Amino acid sequence: MDQKTFLISLLAWICIFLFLWCPSDPVGAGDGYMLSSMSEASDGKSLTAQLQLINNNSLYGPDIQRLQLNVRYESNDQLRVYITDIEKQRWEVPRDILPRYNGVYTDSTDTDKDEEDSKDHLHELLFTYSNNPFGFAITRRSSGETLFNSTAMYNNGDLFGNMVFKDQYLEISTALPFSASLYGLGESTRPGFRLNRNESYTLWNLDIGSVNLYVDLYGSHPFYMDVREGGVAHGVLLLNSNGMDVQYGGSYLTYRAIGGVLDFYFFSGPSPLAVVQQFTQLIGRPAPMPYWSFVVDGYAAAKIPLETIWTDIDYMDDFKDFTLDPVNFPEMEMQKFVERIHANGQKYVLIIDPGICLNETYKTFQRGIQADIFVKRGGVPYLAQVWPGPVYFPDFLNPNTQSFWTKEISEFHETIAFDGLWLDMNEVSNFCSGITCSLPKEGDCPRKDAQTDCCLVCSNANTTRWDDPPYKINASGTHRPLGNSTMAASAVHYNNILEYNAHNLYGLSEAIMTNTALKSVLKKRPFILTRSTFIGSGAHAAHWTGDNAATWDDLWYSIPTMLSFGLFGVPMVGADICGFSKDTTEELCNRWIQLGSFYPFARDHSEKGSKHQELYLWKSVTMSARKALGLRYRLLPYIYTLAFEAHNEGSPIARPLFFTFPEDPNTLGISTQFLLGKGVLVSPVLKQGARTVDAYFPKGTWYNLYNVSESITVESGTYVSLLAPLDTINVHVYEGTILPMQEMGMTTREARRSPFSLVVALGGRKEAYGDLYVDNGEDLEMVIEHGKSSYIEFYADIVEGGVRLRSEVQMGEYAIGEGWLLENITVLATTTAVRSHYAHSYMKLEAISDKMIVDVSASFSMKRIKTDFRPEMDRYNSLDVVLAISNLSLSIGKNIELVIPWEK
């Protein structure tokens, strides 16, 4: 062999070695396990097995020799696969943080085998396995399709390895078809909602601005939805709070976690909406939100609605929680201010950061020390630095912290009667990085001219294997140490729980205790806004997308992030309107208030150093805000009913198009539009200078909600170029939908006093449906309950000669007591559904109310309008029938039936 050939061969062997063994690419970290024993429950709903390591491999530490496998049907549409160390209990998400099945697997005592056999066919997901090496697959019973397969293989030319289970390194993979569309695995900012192939997604909560793409941000959600051909969907959750990388290679997906257990939950769907509903049934249904929280900030002088005033950390005395700045926010003046806004029907929300300032005269600090509720390292509270300077962090895994936290909130509420709390910096954020830090011997800390510069004396001298694990997840996109700009991974929580394991739970645990505290203090439905999240956070709090920027890209990115959090069970979500950092522009703020008016959670917020961006500063923005917010206010009954649905069924408020149109493959990649509920389509302008927008319309008829006489009918899903002048966002309602609406008001209190209207969008269909939930907007529970709420379902269908509209009411007494009336009905249909001609008359309609025939006088008009959005394309022209009825006076708390004739 000559020298050149030798060098080429050597280089080839080096490349193979690096591919198989290099820590940056962990393929080859183990040879897997083999099945050594198995027992199945007599009812066929669970099995238990033991796995034995095949060969030792020292990469990333020693292997765990024997594993326990438990498989159980948690319900007919949910299957759990749980793998852990058979000898030693390992860390997993505590059940008091995320309640779930107790983990005890026993044989069924039922002896009625026929009954069990009849139940077995209901299980849509099937579990199969291979023995040596061990791997498992989940298949769909109805179609035989494989949904998850962990058996090591070459898949479409890609290699992934066997399951690896070490103390600080867990790896498992699944094969995927290239045709699959995946969504989820957050939190990170991305240009699209659908996951990109050949990307790695890191889950480790950090204070990194959401302006940064493809890096781990404030929350961790190891859940994805997989949508296959025909819109059939399933979901996969790895319930593990440790840091992890998830690599999506297109034909495979690989998890690499640095601890915990392999605790998989599979959700069968088969619709995308059903997947989210099944997922939230496990992790907790979204929290009920007060009615007032669904309104974006505005300004009365400019005739822009104003519901809530938010105050950032500037109100505090030297940034200390539960204090007021005596100069700029004096107590007496603040109390008068809050009394005044409450008298106007407005609300007040304050920010709270978790860091408690080290100050011997600060009573909150004194009580925290006395209660011994701070996170520790080396037996003493862990020292960090945030806005007030040196701080200790409350340990929200410590049950004793609840009474401490509730007391601080209660006493502060006696000073300032706030209505909600905004939880920031709770990843947690730390201006310092170091395993241990101490106070400086001299000098100010913090320095007034450098508030965010670390002023503590920090060292990495006592680094442990928790601070520097053998496998480095790609934290912040740079593989930075786990404790950088947060707590050291070797810090210790209550009951010797390592920060290494519980880091991603901090924001969730704080939200849980804050929710409990506010319920105790306010005695009504709490509102909590949190930056840091984990699986289950939506059951306790809303979320905003953090520190975005005033750019057109950030405007666009807010949609995929909002849709992702809908999947994660956090439907009350939105971005800072007009951008948090940088200086916004008139046009950008214009388009952002239009889009933001339809976020589930919406507010205008910016950093202190940026230029003012109040909506009244520009005439064009003021006009846009009035128009967009006016429609949001009118839609509040619909949006609030979606919130009721979210709380009781887990359904997102803002949804991707494929949730309603799963069989339309074109909807799978759309990230520039979204639906509110099933039938309201929002198509914003996302490009600078644009005065048109190319909007995708799935098959059917869609009505412009700003002018319902304008419609678009498409025979199949099609992009349509819509006019979008500077003051307009396109919002359409889909055929088959009945929208309950009220009038605009300057506050929700004012708007809720107005009468109701119905928009009945039949389109080309013969039937339409809608529902309405009403309560006082503040009760702790959001359920259908006698005397406290009412629920109304509306049905419309075409009958001979006209349209029949009827309602079915549950617990109507509350709505009757509030005096809510239905005054206006607008019926929209196409000539394909209604074969009639123009008619105009004043007439009497027969109405059935509580089974009693009554006469209802109404102004009755109907007309056809030919609407031409694109004259060169006749298929977008529509011949509509619009029927408007006004001056009704029907109680929404009573069953209604109207037969509305098309002509005299």
N, C-alpha and C positions, 0 to 999 in steps of 0.2 A: 504494500500500500504506500503510494507516494505521500509526501507531506501535505499536499493540498487536499487529497481525498481524506486523509486522517483528520485534518482540521474540520472539514465539512461534517464528517461522521461524528466527531466529538461535539460540534456545535448542535447537531441534531439531537444527540443524547441529552445534552444540557437543557435544550428546549423542552424535551419530553419530561425531564426531571422537574423543571420549574413548573410545568403545567400541572403535574400530578402532586407536587409536594410544597410548592411555594405558599407561605402564609397568605399572600394576597389573593390566592385562588385556591380555596380549601378542598377541591376535588381530591379524594384520596386520603381524607382524614380518618377513615375507618373502613373495615370490611363488612360491617353490619352485624346483625344478630340472626340466630336461627331459633325457630320455635321449639321449645323443649316440652311444654305441656299445655293442655287447654281443656277447659270445662265450659259447657254451655248450659244456661238456665233452662229449666223444663218448659218455660213458656216461650222460649225462642227470642226473648227480648234483650238478652244480655249474654255476654260470655267473658270469661277471665282466662288469661294465658300468661305463661312465663317465657321470657326470651333470654337466651344465653349468648354472650359475646362469642364471635367466631375467632377473631384474632386481636391481640393487643396492638395499639397504635399510639405512639407517644405524642403525636402532633396535637397541640392545644391541651395537653395534659392526659392523665391516665383515663382509660375508659371505665365506665361503670359496668361491672361484669354481668349482673342479672337485672332484668327489667320486668315490671308488671304491666300487663296490657289489660285494660278494661274497655269493653264495648257495650254500649247500651242505647236502646231507643228511648230517648227522653220524651218523645211524642210521636205521633204518626208521621210528622214531617220533619223531625229533628233527630239526628244520630250523633252520639258522642263517642270519640275514640281518645282514650286517655292512657298515656304511657309515662311511667315514672320508675324511680329506683325501688327495687323490691326490698332492699335492706334498710334504707335510711329515708326518713321523711324529707322531702324537698320543698323549697319555697314555691308557693303558688298564690294567686290573687286571693286575699282573705275573703271569706264568705260574708263577713259583716260589711265589706266594701261592695261586693257584688254577689248578692244572694243567688244561690242556685242549688241544684241537686246535691244531696249530702255526701255523695261519693261512695255509699255503701252498696255493694253489688251482691245480691243474694238470689238464690233460686226462687221462683214463684211458688207459692203454696197452693195455687189454684189447681184443681183436679179436673175441671171441665175442659177436656182437651178439645172438644168440638168448638167450644166458645173461643178458646185461644186460637184455634186454626182460623176461625172466622175473622178474628181481629188481625191476624198476621198479614193478610193480603192488603191491609190498609197502609202498611209501611212502604213508602215509595223508594226509600234508599236501602240498598243491599250492601252488606259488608262481605268481602272475600279477601283471601290472603294467600301468600306463598310461604313455604316453610323455610327454605334455606337458599339464599339469605331471606330473612323475613321482609315482607312488604305487604301492604294492604291496598285494596282498591274499593272505591265507593261507586256503585253503578245505580242508574235509575231503572227501577223495576219496569215501568211502563214502556220504555223504549230500548232498554239494554245498553244505553250509552254510558261510557265510563266518565265519571265526573272528577275523580281524583285517583291517582295511581302512584304509589311511592316506591314501587319496585325499581331498583337501579337498572338503567338501560341506556342505550343509544336511542334517541327519539328524534326522527327527522334529521339525523346527523349530529345532534347535540348529545353530550354525555352528561349525566348526573349520577352521583354516587349513592351508596347505601346509607341507611339511617345511621347517624352517629349520636352517641349519648355520653357526654362527659360532664364533669361537674360544672365547668364553665364554657362548655361549647356543645350545642345541640344543632344537628343538621338533619333536615328531611326535605325531600323534593317530591314534586308531582309532575307527571307528563301532562301536556296540554295540547289540544289541536290548534293549529295556526288560525283557524276560523273563529276561535273564542274571542270575545270582547270582555276585558276585565276592567273593573272599577273599584276604587277604594284605596286601601293601604296608605293611610295618611298619618300625620298631617304634613303636606308639602304643597307649595305653590307650583302649578303646572299650567301650560298653555291650553291643555285639553282635559276633558273629564275622563275619557278612556285612557287606561294606562298604556304607556309606550313600551313596546317590546325593546329588549336589550337595555333596560334601565334597572338600576338598583335603588330600592327605597329603604331608607334607614329610619328606625323608630327609636328615638331618644329625645325626650322633651328638652328643648333649649330655647333661650331667649334670643332667637334669630329673627330679624324682621321678615315679614311675609313678602317683601319685595324681592327676596332671594329665591331663585328657582331650584327645584329638585334637591333641596336639603331638608333635613329634619327640623321641624319648627316646634310649635308650642304643645302639640298633642301627639299621642300614639294610638293608632287604631289598626290592629293586625287583623282586619276583616276585608274580604273582597267578595264582590259579586261577579259571577261568570255567566254571561249571556251567550247562548249558543244559537244555532240555526233555528229560525222560526220564532225567535224571541223567548225560548225556554230558558229559564234562569235558575241558578242555585247559588247558595252563599257558603263561604268557608270562614270560620273564625278560629284563629289560634289564640286561645286565652292564656296569654303569657305577658307579664309586665316587664320582663327584662329587656335590655337593649337588644336590638336585632337588625340585621340586614335581610331584606327580601329581594332576591334577584329574579327578575322576570325576563327569561330568555326567549320568549315567543313560543317555543315548543315545550317549555318547562318553567316551573317556578320553584325556587329553592329558598327555604328559611334557614338562617344561621343566627341562633339566639345564644346569648352568653350566660344563660342560666335558666332556672325554673323547670318546667315540665312541658311535655307535648300534650296539650289539652285541646283537641280539635272538636268543633261543633260544625256539623253539616246541615244545611237547611235546604229542603227540596224545592221550594217555590210552588208551582213552576213559573208563576209570573214574577217579574221583578218586584212588583208591589208586595206580593205574598212573601218574598224572601225577606224584605225589610220588616214586615209585620212579624214573621217568625223570629227574626233576630232580636227585635226589641222585646218580644215576649220573654226571651231569656235574660237580656241585660237590663231590662227595666223600660217601661213605656216613658216617653218624653213627659217632662214635668208640665203641669198646667200653668199657663202664663196669664197674668192679669190682662184684662182687656186693654188698658192704657198702654201696655208695652208694645202694641202692634202699630204704633203711630210714630212716624219720623218727626224729628225736630223741625220747627218752623218759626215764623215770626209774625205776631199779630199786626204790627204796624204796616207790614207789607201785604196783609191779608193772606199770609201763609200760616197754616195751622201750627200751633205750638202745644205739645203735650207734655214733654219731659225736659227738665233742665239737668244737665250732668256737670259735676264738678270734679276735676282731676286733682292731683296731689297738692295743688297750690293752696287749697283751703286749710291745710294742716299747719300746725306749729312746728317748724323745722322738719316737716315731712314725717312726723310721728303719728301713727294710727290713733284714731279716737281722740283727736285734739283739733282745736281751731286756732288759726293764726289770729292773735289778739289785735293786730293792726289792720290787716286787710279783710279779715272775716270775723269781726268781733261777735261774741255770742248773742248779745241782745239784738243787734242788727240782723244777724242770720235768722234768729227766731222769727222776727217780724217778716223777713223776706219769705220764709217757708210758709208762714201763716197766710201771706198774701197770695202766693201761687196756689196753695191748696184751696183758698176761697174762689180762685178762678177755675178750679177743676183741673189743675195741672199737678205734675208729680216732680219729685226731686230724688236724684240718685247720686250717691257718693262713691268714690273710689277707696279701696282698702288694699294695701300691700301686706304680704305675710310677715315681712321682717319687723321685729320689735326692737326698737332702739335701746342700746345700752345707755341708760341714764338713771342714776340712783334716785333722782327726784321724780321720775316718770312713773305714775302709778300703775299703768298697764305692765311695765317692765317689772315692777316690784311684785305684782300679783302673779306674774308668770314664773318668776323665780321661786316664790313661795309655793306655788302649785306644782313646780318641777315638771313643766310640760314642754320643755324645749328639746329639739333634736340634739344629740350629743356625739362626741367623739372622745375617746379616752376618759370617759366618766364625767366630762364637763360639757356644758353647752357648746355646740359648734359655732364658731365665730365667723361671720361673713360681713359683707358690706353692700348696702344698697342706698337708696336716696337719703335716709336720715344719717348715714354713716355706719358705724359698727352695729350689727344686729345679731339677734338670735332668731331662729325660725321655730314657731310652734310646731309640735309634732301632732298632726291631725290623725295619726294612727293610734294615739294614746287616748283611751276613753275619757281620761280625766280632763283632756283639753276641751271637751264639749261644754262643761260647766264654766270653765274659764272664758271661752270664746263667747258663749251666750251672755255672760255677765258684762263683758266689755261692750258688746253690741247693744245690750239693753240700756246700760248707763249712758252710752253715747246717744241713743235714740231719745232718751229723756232730755238731752240737751238740744238735739236737732232732730225733728220728726221726719227723717228721710223715709222714702218709700221703697227703695231697693238698694242693693250693693253691687259694686263693680269690682271684681277680683282681678288684680293685675299682678305681674311679676311672679306668678306662682308655679313656675316650672321646676325648681325655683331659680330666679335670676340672682346672680352674684357678681358684683363689680370686681371681685378678686378671684384668683385661681391659685389653689394650693391645698395640699393635704391638711395642713394645719396653719392657722394664722393667729397672730397676737397683736395687741394694741401697740402703736408706736410709743416710744419713750418720750418723745417730744414732738411738738408741731400739731396743727389742727388736723382733725380727721373726722369728716372729709375737709379738703381744702375748698374754700368758697369759690375759687376761680377754676376748680377742676373737680366738679361734683362727682363725676362718674369714674375718675381715676382711682385706682386702688391705693388706699392710704395705710392699709394694714401691712404687717411684716409677715410674709407667707413663705412657707417652705414645703418642699416635697421630700424631705428627709425620711419621713416615716411611711413611705409608700408601701402598700400591701398588694396582695394579688387581686384584691377587689378594685383598687385604684388603677392597676395596670394588668388587666387580664391578658391571657395568651392570645386570644383573638381580638383584633381591634375593629370594632364596628366603624362604619364610615361617618362618624359624628361630624356634623357641620360640613360634610363633603370633603374633609381634610384628615379624617382619622384622628381627630384631636382627642386628648385624654378625656375620660368620662367626667372628671370633676371640673373641667375648665368652665369658668363663668357660671358655675352652679355649686351644689354641695359636693364635698368629697364622697366618692362611692363607698368609702369605709366608714362614713358617719353611721350612727346607730339610732334607730327609732325604738319605740316602745316594744318590750318583749324581745329585745335583741334582734329586731328586724333590720337588716342592712339596707342602707340607701342604695346600694348596688342592685338590690332586688326591687325596692319599692319606689325608686326615683320617679317613674312615670305615673305613679299614683298620687303625687302630692296635690296637684290641682284638683283631682277628683275628690280626694279626702277632705280638702278645704271646702269645696262646694257642698259636700254632704253635711258637714257641721254648720256651715253658714245657713243652709236651707233649714236645718232643724232649729237653729237659733232664731231666724226671722219668723218662722211659724210661731214660736213661743212668744216673741216680742210683739209682732204685729197682729197676731190672731187672725190673719187672713193670708191669701195666696201670696207667696213671696216672689220677688223678681231678683234673680242673681245672674250677673253676666260674668263669665269666666274666660280667661285667655287660655289657660292650660287645661287639657282634657285627656280623658282615656275612655275606654269602653265603659258605657254606663253613665257618662257625665250628663247626657241629655235628660236623665231622670231627675236631675237636681238643678240644672242651670241652662241658660242660653250661652251662646258663644259669638264673639266677633273675631274676625280673621287677623287681627293684630296690626302690626306696623307696616301698612302698605305705603305706597307713594303716589303722588299726584302725577301719574302717567297714564297714557292711553292703554298700555299693556296691563297695568294693574286694574284698570276698569274691566278689561276683558277677563283677567285671571280670577276676578271675584266670582264669576259664574261657576266655573268648575269647582272651586272651593266650597261654595254654597251647596252645590249639588252633592258633593262628597259627604258633607256633614249631614245631609238628609239621609244618606245611606248609613251613617254611623249612629243614627238615633238621636241626633241633635238638630231637630228641624228649625229651632228658633236661632237663626244664624244670619249674619250679614257683614258687610265690610264698611269701613269708615268712608262715608260718602265724600267725594271730591279729593280724597287722599289724605293720609296722615302726615307724611313727610314731603318735603319739597313744596314749592309754591304752585298752586293750581292756576288754571287759566279760566277765563269766562266760558269758553266753549266746552272745555273738559268738565267743569262743574255743572254746566248745563246738561250735558248728556248723563252725568253721573247721578244727578238728582232724579232724572227720569228713570234710570235703571234702579237706583236705590229705593225709589218709592215702592218697588215691588219685591225687595228683599223681605223675607219674613221679619227679621230684625233690622231696623234702619235708623241710622243717626249720622249727623254731620259732625266730624271730629278731626282736629288736626293738632300737630305738635306746636309747642309754645313758640318756637323760633320761626315758623312759617308765616307767610302773609295771611291776613284775615281772609276767610272764605265764607262769611255769612251769606246766606242765599239772597238777601235783599241788596247786596252790594252792586249787583248787575241787574239791569232791567230785564234782560233776556232770561237770566236765571230765575228771577222772580216770577216771570210769566210761566216758565216751564214748571217751576215748583208748584204754583197754583194749579196748573192743569193736571200734572201727574199726581200730586198729593190729593187733589180733589177726587180723582178716580179711586185712589187707594181708600180714602174715607168712605166713598160710596160702596166700595167692595168689602168694607170691614165685616159686615155680617157673614159674608162668604169666607173671608180669611179666618175669622174667629171660629167658624164651624170647622174649617180645616184643622185648626189648633185642637178642637175637641176630638176630631178624628185621630189626630196625631197622638194625643194623650191616651185614648182608649184603644186604638188599633195599631199605633206605631207608624202610621203613614207619614211620609214627608209632606211638608207644606209646599215647598218649591221642588219640582220634579223634572227629571230629564224627559224628553219627548217619548223615549221608548217605554216609559212606564204606562202610558196610555196606548201607544202604538207599537207594541213589542214585535209585531210581525212585519213591520216596515224596516228593512235593514238600513235604510238611509238615516234613520233616527239614531242609530247606535253611536255615530261619531259627532253628533251635534253638540257643541259646547258654547254656542253664541246666542242661544235662545233657551227658554225654559217654560214650564207650565206651572201655574198655581193650581194645585189640585189636579183634577182630571181634564179640565176643559177651558182654562184661561191661558192663552199663549202670549208671552211677552217677547218682543223682538226688538231689542235696543240697537241704537247706533253705537258702534264701538271704534270707529275710525275718525280721525280728525278730518274736518272739512266735508264729511259725507252729508248729503241731503237726501239720499235714498238708502235703503237697506235691503239686501237680498235675504228674504225670510223663507224658511222651509215650511210648507203647509202639507201635512198628511191628508190623505183622501177625505173628502167631505166638504161641508160648507162652514165657513168661518165668518163671523160678524165683527165689524169694527166697533169696539165698545165706546169710542168717542162719538160715533155716528152709526147707529145700528142699521141704518138704511143702506150702508155700504157693506158689501160682502164679497167673499172670494169662494168659488166652488171649483174644486179640482177632482178629476176622476181617479188620479193616483198621486202619490206624494210628489210635490213639485216645488222648486224654488221660484219665488215671485218677487220682482223688484217693486218695493213699496216706496211711496213718497214719504220722506221723513224730515220735514222742515225743522228748524232749530228748536221750536217750542213743542215738538211732538215725539212721543214714543208710541210705536204701534202695539196695541193690545187687542186681541181678538178672543171671542168666545166660540167654542165648538158646538156644532149641532148636537142635539140630544141633551143639552144642559139647561137647567133652570137656575138662574142666579138670583139670590135674595140680596137686595141692596137698600141702603138708606141714603139720606142726604149728607152733604158735606157740612162740617162744623169746624169751629176753631179749636175745639177740644173733643175728645170722645164723649164726654158728658153731654155736650151740646148735640153731637151727632146722634147719640143713642136716643134722644128725645124725638127725633124726626120719624115720620111714618115710613113704612116699608114699601118697596116696589119689587116686582118680579120681572126679569127678562126671561122669556120662554123661547129658547132658541131651538126650534124644531128642525130648521134647515130642510134637508131632504128626507128626514126621518118621520115616522108616524108617531113617535113617542119621545118624551123628554123627562128628565128626573133632576131633582135638586133637594137639598135639605138645609135646615137652619137650626142651630143651637143657640139658645139665649139663656143667660143667667145674669147675676149682678156684676160679673167680671172680676170679683175679688174673693169669693168664698174659697176656702181651702180645697175643697173637692170640686172637680169638674165632671159631674155625672148628672144623669137624668134623675131628678129627685123632686118629690111632691113639694110644692110651695117654694122651691128654690131655683128651679130651671124648667125649661120647656124644650121639647124637640119636635120639629115639624118636618114631615116629608111631603114634597110636592110632586105630583104626577100630572103630565099632560099627554093627551093623545088625540089624534084626529078622528073624529066621528063624522057621521053623515051630516054634511052641511056646516060643519064648524069644528071648533076645538073645545075639548073638555079639559078643564083644570080642576084638580081636587087636591085636598091636603089630608094627611092623617097625623093627628097630634098626640103626643105622649106628654102627660103631666102639663096640660094647658093652663092650669090655674095661675102659674107664675106670670105667663105672658098676658093673661087677661087682667091680672092685678096691676101690671105695669101700663095697661091701656094701649098696647102696641096694636096699630092698625095697618092693614094692607090697603093702600090707596090707589096704586097704579100697577097696571099689567101691560107689558109689551110682548106681543107674540110675533115671532119671526119664522117665516117658512119660505120655501121655494115652490115654484110652480110644479115641480116634480112631486111634491107632497100635497099640494092644494090645487085642485082644479076649480078655480073660481074667477070672478072678475071684480073690478073695482066697485066698492060700495062705501057709502058714507051715510050715517044716520044717527039720530039720537033715539034711544030705545030703552026698553027695560029688559034686563037679563034675569033669569031665574037663578037663584043661589040657594044651596042647601047648607045650613049652618046648624050644627047639633041636631041634624035630621029634621029640621023645621024648614018649610018652604017660606022664603021671604022675598020681597021685591027689592031690587037694588037699582037705583037710578045711576046711569053712567053716561059719560060723553064717549061716544063710540066712533072711531074713525079707522079707516083702513086704506092703504094706497100701495101701489106697486112702484118700484123705482128700478130703473135699469142703471147699473153701476159698472163703469168701464175703467178698471185700473190700468189695463194695457190694451189700447184699442187694436193693436196689431195682432193680438192673440185672443180670438173670440172665446176660447174656453174659459177665460177669466171673467167674462161678462156674466152677470147673473140677473135673473128676473125674480125679484123678491116680493113677498107679501108681508107688509108690516101692519100689524093691528095694534092700536094703542087704546087702552081703556084707562080713564082717570076718574077722580071723584068717588072712588069706592070708599067704603068705611066698614071693612070686615076685620074682626078681631083675628089675629094670627093664632090665638090660643084656642080657637074653635075649628072644628072640621069644616072645610069649605068645599063646595062643588059648584062650578060655573060651567055652563054650556054656552059658548060664545059663537054665534052664527057668523058665517062669512058675509052674509048679505041680509038685507031686510026681510 
